[in-house]
Amino acid sequence: MSRAKGILLYVMAALYCYVGFSHLVNPEFFVGIIPPALPEPELLNVVSGLAEIVLGVFLLDRRTRPFAAWGVIALLIAVFPANIYAATDNVGPGGPGTGAGIANWFRLPFQFVFIAWAWWYTVPEPGTEPSA
């Protein structure tokens, strides 16, 4: 793995762990952007936070990295409706209408950047596959 790719791997893993813990210690923000049509927003917040932590850790082990990267992609797709809701209803800490305005719209394309970043790690590096 190139040095840059290795550094970016650790950055990505740290970011997912950090955001995952943020789900648990600052649930109000994350629960607030879950679309009202979805059931049990508090539970969904905890599950997504724990998933981010687990996937962030699993990204660091070469044996679980491709699985974790696909998991990150699935998670990013699963939470995309929350980002759309945050943008369309300008959702912020105080609920609809209290968000960051146009900044919520600028966040949407970054989901695709994050998906591409995770996809970069879906294929094991040549010569690093576990031996049988």
DSSP file with accessible surface (Angstrom, degrees, kcal/mol):
  #  RESIDUE AA STRUCTURE BP1 BP2  ACC     N-H-->O    O-->H-N    N-H-->O    O-->H-N    TCO  KAPPA ALPHA  PHI   PSI    X-CA   Y-CA   Z-CA
    1    1 A M              0   0   89      0, 0.0   124,-0.0     0, 0.0     5,-0.0   0.000 360.0 360.0 360.0 136.8    0.0    0.0    0.0
    2    2 A S     >  -     0   0   68      1,-0.1     4,-2.4     4,-0.0     5,-0.2  -0.225 360.0-113.7 -65.5 159.5    1.3    3.4   -0.9
    3    3 A R  H  > S+     0   0  210      2,-0.2     4,-2.6     1,-0.2     5,-0.2   0.925 117.0  49.3 -60.9 -44.6    2.2    5.8    2.0
    4    4 A A  H  > S+     0   0   60      1,-0.2     4,-2.8     2,-0.2     5,-0.2   0.923 111.4  48.8 -62.7 -43.6   -0.6    8.2    1.0
    5    5 A K  H  > S+     0   0   21      1,-0.2     4,-1.8     2,-0.2    -1,-0.2   0.896 112.0  49.9 -64.9 -37.4   -3.1    5.4    0.9
    6    6 A G  H  X S+     0   0   15     -4,-2.4     4,-1.9     2,-0.2    -2,-0.2   0.922 111.6  47.2 -65.7 -44.2   -2.0    4.1    4.2
    7    7 A I  H  X S+     0   0   87     -4,-2.6     4,-2.3     1,-0.2    -2,-0.2   0.939 112.0  50.2 -62.9 -44.9   -2.2    7.5    5.9
    8    8 A L  H  X S+     0   0   68     -4,-2.8     4,-2.7     1,-0.2    -1,-0.2   0.830 105.7  57.9 -64.8 -30.0   -5.6    8.1    4.4
    9    9 A L  H  X S+     0   0    2     -4,-1.8     4,-2.8    -5,-0.2    -1,-0.2   0.945 108.3  44.9 -62.1 -47.4   -6.7    4.7    5.7
   10   10 A Y  H  X S+     0   0  144     -4,-1.9     4,-2.5     2,-0.2    -2,-0.2   0.885 112.9  51.6 -66.0 -36.4   -5.9    5.8    9.3
   11   11 A V  H  X S+     0   0   63     -4,-2.3     4,-2.6     2,-0.2    -2,-0.2   0.945 112.0  46.4 -62.9 -46.9   -7.6    9.1    8.8
   12   12 A M  H  X S+     0   0    0     -4,-2.7     4,-2.5     2,-0.2     5,-0.2   0.936 112.9  48.8 -63.0 -45.9  -10.7    7.4    7.5
   13   13 A A  H  X S+     0   0    4     -4,-2.8     4,-2.3     1,-0.2    -1,-0.2   0.928 112.8  48.3 -60.4 -43.9  -10.7    4.9   10.4
   14   14 A A  H  X S+     0   0   60     -4,-2.5     4,-2.8    -5,-0.2    -1,-0.2   0.909 110.5  51.6 -64.1 -40.8  -10.2    7.7   12.9
   15   15 A L  H  X S+     0   0   83     -4,-2.6     4,-2.9     2,-0.2     5,-0.3   0.923 110.5  47.5 -63.0 -44.0  -13.0    9.8   11.4
   16   16 A Y  H  X S+     0   0   20     -4,-2.5     4,-2.5     2,-0.2    -1,-0.2   0.911 113.6  47.7 -66.4 -39.2  -15.5    6.9   11.5
   17   17 A C  H  X S+     0   0   26     -4,-2.3     4,-2.6    -5,-0.2     5,-0.2   0.935 113.6  48.3 -64.2 -44.1  -14.6    6.1   15.1
   18   18 A Y  H  X S+     0   0  157     -4,-2.8     4,-2.2     2,-0.2    -2,-0.2   0.943 114.5  44.0 -61.5 -48.8  -14.9    9.7   16.1
   19   19 A V  H  X S+     0   0   47     -4,-2.9     4,-1.8     2,-0.2    -1,-0.2   0.898 111.7  55.0 -66.2 -37.3  -18.2   10.3   14.4
   20   20 A G  H  X S+     0   0    0     -4,-2.5     4,-0.9    -5,-0.3     3,-0.3   0.939 109.8  45.5 -59.7 -46.1  -19.5    6.9   15.8
   21   21 A F  H >X S+     0   0  112     -4,-2.6     4,-2.3     1,-0.2     3,-0.6   0.873 107.3  59.7 -64.7 -34.2  -18.6    8.1   19.3
   22   22 A S  H 3X S+     0   0   19     -4,-2.2     4,-2.5     1,-0.3    -1,-0.2   0.864  98.4  58.6 -61.8 -35.1  -20.3   11.4   18.6
   23   23 A H  H 3< S+     0   0   13     -4,-1.8    -1,-0.3    -3,-0.3    -2,-0.2   0.860 111.7  41.6 -58.2 -36.4  -23.5    9.6   17.9
   24   24 A L  H << S+     0   0   65     -4,-0.9    -2,-0.2    -3,-0.6    -1,-0.2   0.833 122.6  35.8 -84.0 -34.5  -23.4    8.2   21.4
   25   25 A V  H  < S+     0   0  116     -4,-2.3    -2,-0.2     1,-0.2    -3,-0.2   0.664 130.0  30.7 -95.8 -16.8  -22.2   11.3   23.3
   26   26 A N    >X  +     0   0   75     -4,-2.5     4,-0.9    -5,-0.3     3,-0.7  -0.444  69.6 152.0-133.8  59.2  -24.1   13.9   21.3
   27   27 A P  H 3>  +     0   0   40      0, 0.0     4,-3.3     0, 0.0     5,-0.4   0.774  59.0  75.3 -66.8 -24.0  -27.2   12.0   20.1
   28   28 A E  H 3> S+     0   0  126      1,-0.2     4,-2.0     2,-0.2     5,-0.1   0.902  96.8  46.9 -56.5 -44.7  -29.5   15.1   19.9
   29   29 A F  H <> S+     0   0   56     -3,-0.7     4,-0.8     2,-0.2    -1,-0.2   0.952 117.5  41.1 -61.7 -49.8  -27.8   16.3   16.7
   30   30 A F  H >< S+     0   0   30     -4,-0.9     3,-0.7     1,-0.2     4,-0.4   0.898 114.4  50.5 -70.6 -40.8  -28.0   12.9   14.9
   31   31 A V  H >< S+     0   0   29     -4,-3.3     3,-1.3     1,-0.2    -1,-0.2   0.896 105.3  61.1 -62.3 -35.7  -31.5   12.0   16.1
   32   32 A G  H 3< S+     0   0   29     -4,-2.0    -1,-0.2    -5,-0.4    -2,-0.2   0.762 103.3  47.8 -64.3 -26.2  -32.6   15.4   14.9
   33   33 A I  T << S+     0   0   13     -4,-0.8    53,-0.3    -3,-0.7    -1,-0.3   0.433  82.2 109.3 -98.6   4.0  -31.7   14.7   11.3
   34   34 A I  S <  S-     0   0   24     -3,-1.3    48,-0.1    -4,-0.4    45,-0.0  -0.657  83.1-107.0 -76.6 125.9  -33.3   11.2   11.1
   35   35 A P    >   -     0   0   21      0, 0.0     3,-2.0     0, 0.0    -1,-0.1  -0.244  21.8-125.0 -55.5 138.7  -36.3   11.6    8.8
   36   36 A P  T 3  S+     0   0  102      0, 0.0    -2,-0.1     0, 0.0    -3,-0.0   0.738 105.8  68.6 -59.5 -21.7  -39.6   11.5   10.8
   37   37 A A  T 3  S+     0   0   96      2,-0.1    -3,-0.0     0, 0.0     0, 0.0   0.693  83.7  87.0 -71.7 -17.2  -40.9    8.7    8.7
   38   38 A L  S <  S-     0   0   79     -3,-2.0     2,-0.1     1,-0.1     6,-0.0  -0.659  80.4-124.0 -86.9 139.0  -38.3    6.3   10.1
   39   39 A P  S    S+     0   0   95      0, 0.0     5,-0.2     0, 0.0    -1,-0.1  -0.367  80.1  11.4 -78.1 157.5  -39.2    4.4   13.3
   40   40 A E     >  -     0   0  124      1,-0.1     4,-2.6     3,-0.1     3,-0.3   0.892  63.8-176.4  49.2  61.2  -37.2    4.5   16.6
   41   41 A P  H  > S+     0   0   39      0, 0.0     4,-2.3     0, 0.0     5,-0.2   0.858  80.5  54.7 -59.7 -33.6  -34.7    7.4   15.8
   42   42 A E  H  > S+     0   0  117      2,-0.2     4,-2.1     1,-0.2     5,-0.2   0.923 111.0  44.9 -64.9 -43.0  -32.8    6.9   19.0
   43   43 A L  H  > S+     0   0  100     -3,-0.3     4,-2.9     2,-0.2     5,-0.2   0.924 112.0  51.8 -65.7 -44.2  -32.2    3.3   18.3
   44   44 A L  H  X S+     0   0   68     -4,-2.6     4,-2.6     1,-0.2     5,-0.2   0.893 109.0  52.1 -59.8 -38.4  -31.2    4.0   14.7
   45   45 A N  H  X S+     0   0    3     -4,-2.3     4,-2.5    -5,-0.2    -1,-0.2   0.937 111.4  45.2 -62.8 -46.8  -28.8    6.6   16.0
   46   46 A V  H  X S+     0   0   58     -4,-2.1     4,-2.9     2,-0.2     5,-0.3   0.935 113.9  49.5 -64.5 -44.5  -27.1    4.1   18.4
   47   47 A V  H  X S+     0   0   84     -4,-2.9     4,-2.6     1,-0.2    -2,-0.2   0.935 113.4  45.5 -61.8 -44.9  -27.0    1.4   15.8
   48   48 A S  H  X S+     0   0   17     -4,-2.6     4,-2.3    -5,-0.2    -1,-0.2   0.905 113.3  50.6 -68.2 -36.9  -25.4    3.7   13.2
   49   49 A G  H  X S+     0   0    0     -4,-2.5     4,-2.0    -5,-0.2    -2,-0.2   0.936 112.5  45.4 -63.5 -46.6  -23.0    5.0   15.7
   50   50 A L  H  X S+     0   0   86     -4,-2.9     4,-2.7     1,-0.2     5,-0.2   0.895 111.2  54.1 -63.8 -38.8  -21.9    1.6   16.8
   51   51 A A  H  X S+     0   0   33     -4,-2.6     4,-2.9    -5,-0.3     5,-0.3   0.915 107.4  50.8 -61.9 -40.7  -21.6    0.5   13.2
   52   52 A E  H  X S+     0   0   18     -4,-2.3     4,-2.5     2,-0.2    -1,-0.2   0.912 111.6  47.5 -64.0 -41.1  -19.3    3.4   12.5
   53   53 A I  H  X S+     0   0   25     -4,-2.0     4,-2.3     2,-0.2     5,-0.2   0.954 114.8  45.1 -63.9 -49.8  -17.1    2.5   15.4
   54   54 A V  H  X S+     0   0   73     -4,-2.7     4,-2.9     1,-0.2    -2,-0.2   0.935 115.4  46.9 -61.5 -46.4  -16.9   -1.2   14.5
   55   55 A L  H  X S+     0   0   16     -4,-2.9     4,-1.7    -5,-0.2    -1,-0.2   0.908 109.7  54.4 -65.1 -38.9  -16.3   -0.5   10.8
   56   56 A G  H  X S+     0   0    0     -4,-2.5     4,-0.5    -5,-0.3    -1,-0.2   0.922 112.6  43.2 -59.4 -43.1  -13.6    2.1   11.6
   57   57 A V  H >< S+     0   0   76     -4,-2.3     3,-1.5     1,-0.2     4,-0.4   0.937 111.8  53.2 -68.0 -44.4  -11.7   -0.4   13.7
   58   58 A F  H >< S+     0   0   82     -4,-2.9     3,-0.8     1,-0.3     6,-0.3   0.752  96.6  68.2 -66.5 -22.5  -12.2   -3.2   11.2
   59   59 A L  H 3< S+     0   0    0     -4,-1.7    -1,-0.3     1,-0.2    -2,-0.2   0.802  92.9  61.5 -62.9 -25.4  -10.7   -0.9    8.5
   60   60 A L  T << S+     0   0   69     -3,-1.5     2,-0.6    -4,-0.5    -1,-0.2   0.701  89.3  74.8 -79.1 -18.6   -7.3   -1.2   10.2
   61   61 A D  S X> S-     0   0   50     -3,-0.8     4,-1.7    -4,-0.4     3,-1.1  -0.843  73.9-145.4 -98.5 123.8   -6.9   -4.9    9.9
   62   62 A R  T 34 S+     0   0  119     -2,-0.6    -1,-0.1     1,-0.3    63,-0.1   0.786  98.4  57.8 -58.6 -28.1   -6.0   -6.0    6.4
   63   63 A R  T 34 S+     0   0  159      1,-0.2    -1,-0.3     2,-0.1     4,-0.2   0.803 118.6  29.1 -72.6 -31.0   -8.0   -9.2    6.8
   64   64 A T  T <> S+     0   0   40     -3,-1.1     4,-2.9    -6,-0.3     5,-0.2   0.474  94.4  97.7-105.6  -4.6  -11.2   -7.3    7.5
   65   65 A R  H  X S+     0   0   33     -4,-1.7     4,-3.0     1,-0.2     5,-0.2   0.906  83.2  46.8 -56.4 -49.6  -10.5   -4.2    5.5
   66   66 A P  H  > S+     0   0   25      0, 0.0     4,-2.4     0, 0.0    -1,-0.2   0.944 115.3  47.4 -61.3 -42.0  -12.5   -5.1    2.3
   67   67 A F  H  > S+     0   0  136     -4,-0.2     4,-2.2     1,-0.2    -2,-0.2   0.933 114.4  47.1 -60.5 -45.4  -15.5   -6.2    4.4
   68   68 A A  H  X S+     0   0    0     -4,-2.9     4,-2.6   -10,-0.2    -1,-0.2   0.896 109.6  53.2 -65.4 -39.8  -15.3   -3.0    6.5
   69   69 A A  H  X S+     0   0    0     -4,-3.0     4,-2.3    52,-0.3    -1,-0.2   0.924 110.2  47.2 -63.4 -42.0  -15.0   -0.8    3.4
   70   70 A W  H  X S+     0   0  133     -4,-2.4     4,-2.6    -5,-0.2    -1,-0.2   0.886 111.0  53.4 -65.2 -36.2  -18.1   -2.4    1.9
   71   71 A G  H  X S+     0   0   20     -4,-2.2     4,-2.6    -5,-0.2    -2,-0.2   0.905 107.1  50.9 -63.2 -40.8  -19.8   -1.9    5.2
   72   72 A V  H  X S+     0   0    1     -4,-2.6     4,-2.9     2,-0.2     5,-0.2   0.931 110.0  50.2 -62.1 -43.4  -18.9    1.8    5.2
   73   73 A I  H  X S+     0   0   14     -4,-2.3     4,-2.1     1,-0.2    -2,-0.2   0.941 111.7  47.6 -60.5 -46.1  -20.3    2.1    1.7
   74   74 A A  H  X S+     0   0   58     -4,-2.6     4,-2.6     1,-0.2    -1,-0.2   0.911 112.5  49.7 -61.4 -41.7  -23.5    0.4    2.8
   75   75 A L  H  X S+     0   0   26     -4,-2.6     4,-2.3     2,-0.2    -2,-0.2   0.916 108.8  51.8 -64.3 -43.3  -23.7    2.7    5.8
   76   76 A L  H  X S+     0   0   12     -4,-2.9     4,-0.6     1,-0.2    -1,-0.2   0.890 112.2  46.4 -61.5 -38.4  -23.2    5.8    3.8
   77   77 A I  H >< S+     0   0  105     -4,-2.1     3,-0.7    -5,-0.2    -2,-0.2   0.919 111.4  52.3 -68.4 -40.4  -26.0    4.8    1.4
   78   78 A A  H 3< S+     0   0   70     -4,-2.6     4,-0.2     1,-0.2    -2,-0.2   0.851 112.8  43.4 -65.9 -34.3  -28.2    4.0    4.4
   79   79 A V  H >X S+     0   0   45     -4,-2.3     4,-1.4     1,-0.2     3,-0.9   0.534  86.7  94.1 -91.1  -3.4  -27.8    7.4    6.1
   80   80 A F  H <X S+     0   0   47     -3,-0.7     4,-2.4    -4,-0.6     5,-0.2   0.881  77.9  60.0 -58.0 -38.4  -28.1    9.4    2.9
   81   81 A P  H 3> S+     0   0   63      0, 0.0     4,-2.7     0, 0.0    -1,-0.3   0.875 102.1  54.4 -58.1 -32.9  -31.8   10.0    3.4
   82   82 A A  H <> S+     0   0   12     -3,-0.9     4,-2.6    -4,-0.2    -2,-0.2   0.905 108.4  48.4 -66.2 -39.1  -30.9   11.7    6.7
   83   83 A N  H  X S+     0   0   15     -4,-1.4     4,-1.9     2,-0.2    -1,-0.2   0.887 111.6  49.4 -68.2 -36.6  -28.6   14.0    4.8
   84   84 A I  H  X S+     0   0   69     -4,-2.4     4,-3.3     2,-0.2     5,-0.3   0.935 111.8  48.9 -65.9 -44.0  -31.3   14.7    2.2
   85   85 A Y  H  X S+     0   0   32     -4,-2.7     4,-2.4     1,-0.2     6,-0.3   0.924 109.2  52.6 -60.5 -43.4  -33.8   15.5    5.0
   86   86 A A  H  <>S+     0   0    0     -4,-2.6     5,-1.7   -53,-0.3     4,-0.3   0.896 115.3  42.1 -60.3 -38.2  -31.3   17.8    6.7
   87   87 A A  H ><5S+     0   0    3     -4,-1.9     3,-0.7    17,-0.2    -2,-0.2   0.949 116.5  44.4 -74.7 -48.6  -30.8   19.7    3.4
   88   88 A T  H 3<5S+     0   0   76     -4,-3.3    -2,-0.2     1,-0.2    -3,-0.2   0.843 125.8  32.1 -70.1 -31.2  -34.5   19.9    2.3
   89   89 A D  T 3<5S-     0   0   73     -4,-2.4     8,-1.9    -5,-0.3    -1,-0.2   0.288 104.2-124.3-106.4   9.4  -35.9   20.8    5.7
   90   90 A N  T < 5 -     0   0   47     -3,-0.7     9,-2.5    -4,-0.3     8,-0.6   0.928  41.5-169.2  47.2  54.2  -32.8   22.8    6.8
   91   91 A V      < +     0   0    2     -5,-1.7     9,-0.4    -6,-0.3    -1,-0.2  -0.584  16.8 154.7 -81.7 132.6  -32.5   20.6    9.9
   92   92 A G  B >   -A   95   0A   4      3,-1.6     3,-2.2    -2,-0.3     7,-0.2  -0.660  62.5 -61.8-135.6-164.8  -30.1   21.7   12.7
   93   93 A P  T 3  S+     0   0  111      0, 0.0     6,-0.1     0, 0.0    -2,-0.1   0.800 133.1  49.7 -58.2 -28.6  -29.8   21.1   16.4
   94   94 A G  T 3  S-     0   0   63      1,-0.4     5,-0.1     4,-0.2   -65,-0.0   0.281 119.1-105.3 -94.4  10.4  -33.1   22.9   17.0
   95   95 A G  B X  S+A   92   0A  17     -3,-2.2     3,-1.8     3,-0.1    -3,-1.6  -0.498  74.2   0.1  99.1-169.8  -35.0   20.9   14.5
   96   96 A P  T 3  S+     0   0   81      0, 0.0    -5,-0.2     0, 0.0    -6,-0.2  -0.214 129.2  23.4 -56.2 139.7  -36.3   21.8   11.0
   97   97 A G  T 3  S+     0   0   55     -8,-1.9    -6,-0.2    -7,-0.5    -7,-0.1   0.391 104.1  84.3  87.4  -3.0  -35.5   25.4   10.0
   98   98 A T    <   +     0   0   68     -3,-1.8    -4,-0.2    -8,-0.6    -7,-0.2   0.224  66.5 110.8-115.0  15.2  -32.5   25.7   12.4
   99   99 A G  S    S-     0   0   22     -9,-2.5    -7,-0.2    -7,-0.2     3,-0.1   0.045  86.4 -86.7 -82.2-167.7  -29.8   24.1   10.2
  100  100 A A    >   -     0   0   66     -9,-0.4     3,-1.7     1,-0.3     2,-0.1   0.210  55.7-147.0 -87.7  13.1  -26.8   25.5    8.4
  101  101 A G  T >> S+     0   0   26      1,-0.3     3,-1.5     2,-0.2     4,-0.6  -0.331  78.1  12.2  62.6-122.7  -28.8   26.4    5.3
  102  102 A I  H >> S+     0   0  114      1,-0.3     4,-1.9     2,-0.2     3,-0.7   0.778 119.6  70.3 -62.5 -25.8  -26.8   26.0    2.1
  103  103 A A  H <> S+     0   0   44     -3,-1.7     4,-1.3     1,-0.3    -1,-0.3   0.855  92.3  58.8 -60.8 -33.5  -24.1   24.2    4.0
  104  104 A N  H <> S+     0   0   10     -3,-1.5     4,-0.6     1,-0.2    -1,-0.3   0.850 106.7  47.9 -63.2 -33.0  -26.5   21.2    4.3
  105  105 A W  H X< S+     0   0  120     -3,-0.7     3,-0.6    -4,-0.6    -2,-0.2   0.854 106.6  55.8 -74.8 -36.0  -26.7   21.1    0.5
  106  106 A F  H 3X S+     0   0  135     -4,-1.9     4,-0.5     1,-0.2    -1,-0.2   0.776 100.6  61.3 -67.1 -24.8  -22.9   21.3    0.1
  107  107 A R  H >X S+     0   0   83     -4,-1.3     4,-0.7    -5,-0.2     3,-0.6   0.806  88.0  73.9 -68.8 -31.3  -22.6   18.2    2.3
  108  108 A L  H XX S+     0   0   21     -3,-0.6     3,-1.5    -4,-0.6     4,-0.5   0.913  93.4  48.3 -55.8 -49.6  -24.6   16.0    0.0
  109  109 A P  H >> S+     0   0   74      0, 0.0     4,-1.2     0, 0.0     3,-1.0   0.808 100.0  68.8 -64.2 -23.5  -22.0   15.5   -2.8
  110  110 A F  H <X S+     0   0  111     -3,-0.6     4,-2.9    -4,-0.5     5,-0.2   0.779  85.5  69.1 -67.0 -22.4  -19.4   14.7   -0.2
  111  111 A Q  H <X S+     0   0   19     -3,-1.5     4,-2.2    -4,-0.7    -1,-0.3   0.900  99.8  49.0 -58.6 -38.6  -21.3   11.4    0.5
  112  112 A F  H <X S+     0   0  128     -3,-1.0     4,-2.3    -4,-0.5    -1,-0.2   0.864 109.5  51.2 -71.2 -33.7  -20.1   10.3   -3.0
  113  113 A V  H  X S+     0   0   80     -4,-1.2     4,-2.5     2,-0.2    -2,-0.2   0.930 111.1  48.5 -64.4 -44.2  -16.5   11.3   -2.2
  114  114 A F  H  X S+     0   0   68     -4,-2.9     4,-2.3     2,-0.2    -2,-0.2   0.875 110.4  51.4 -65.4 -36.4  -16.7    9.3    1.0
  115  115 A I  H  X S+     0   0   40     -4,-2.2     4,-2.7    -5,-0.2    -1,-0.2   0.936 111.3  47.1 -64.3 -45.5  -18.1    6.3   -0.9
  116  116 A A  H  X S+     0   0   56     -4,-2.3     4,-1.6     2,-0.2    -2,-0.2   0.902 110.4  53.4 -63.0 -39.2  -15.3    6.5   -3.4
  117  117 A W  H  < S+     0   0   45     -4,-2.5     4,-0.4     1,-0.2     3,-0.2   0.936 112.5  43.4 -61.5 -46.3  -12.7    6.8   -0.6
  118  118 A A  H >< S+     0   0    0     -4,-2.3     3,-1.9     1,-0.2    -2,-0.2   0.906 108.2  59.0 -66.3 -39.2  -14.1    3.6    1.1
  119  119 A W  H >< S+     0   0  149     -4,-2.7     3,-2.2     1,-0.3     4,-0.4   0.843  92.0  69.8 -59.6 -30.9  -14.3    1.8   -2.3
  120  120 A W  T 3< S+     0   0  105     -4,-1.6     3,-0.3     1,-0.3    -1,-0.3   0.769 102.6  44.9 -57.2 -25.0  -10.6    2.4   -2.7
  121  121 A Y  T <  S+     0   0    4     -3,-1.9   -52,-0.3    -4,-0.4    -1,-0.3   0.259  85.0  93.4-105.6  11.8  -10.1   -0.1    0.2
  122  122 A T  S <  S+     0   0    9     -3,-2.2    -1,-0.2   -53,-0.1    -2,-0.1   0.710  78.3  64.0 -78.5 -18.8  -12.5   -2.8   -1.0
  123  123 A V  S    S-     0   0   95     -4,-0.4    -1,-0.1    -3,-0.3   -58,-0.0  -0.909  90.8-119.1-108.3 126.4   -9.9   -4.8   -2.9
  124  124 A P        -     0   0   50      0, 0.0     5,-0.1     0, 0.0     3,-0.1  -0.291  36.3-101.6 -59.8 146.7   -7.0   -6.3   -0.9
  125  125 A E    >   -     0   0   38      1,-0.1     3,-2.0     3,-0.1     4,-0.2  -0.418  49.8 -89.7 -64.8 143.6   -3.6   -5.1   -1.8
  126  126 A P  T 3  S+     0   0  118      0, 0.0    -1,-0.1     0, 0.0    -3,-0.0  -0.295 112.3  14.2 -56.7 134.0   -1.7   -7.5   -4.0
  127  127 A G  T 3  S+     0   0   85     -3,-0.1    -2,-0.1     1,-0.1     0, 0.0   0.518 104.0  93.9  79.7   7.4    0.3  -10.0   -2.0
  128  128 A T    <   +     0   0   47     -3,-2.0    -3,-0.1     2,-0.1     3,-0.1   0.334  49.0 121.1-112.8   7.4   -1.5   -9.2    1.3
  129  129 A E  S    S-     0   0  129     -4,-0.2   -66,-0.1     1,-0.1   -67,-0.0  -0.450  73.9 -99.9 -73.5 141.7   -4.1  -11.9    1.2
  130  130 A P        -     0   0   80      0, 0.0     2,-0.2     0, 0.0    -1,-0.1  -0.312  39.4-117.3 -60.7 141.2   -4.1  -14.3    4.2
  131  131 A S              0   0  119      1,-0.1    -3,-0.0    -3,-0.1     0, 0.0  -0.509 360.0 360.0 -79.4 152.4   -2.4  -17.6    3.5
  132  132 A A              0   0  151     -2,-0.2    -1,-0.1     0, 0.0     0, 0.0  -0.338 360.0 360.0 -82.3 360.0   -4.5  -20.8    3.7
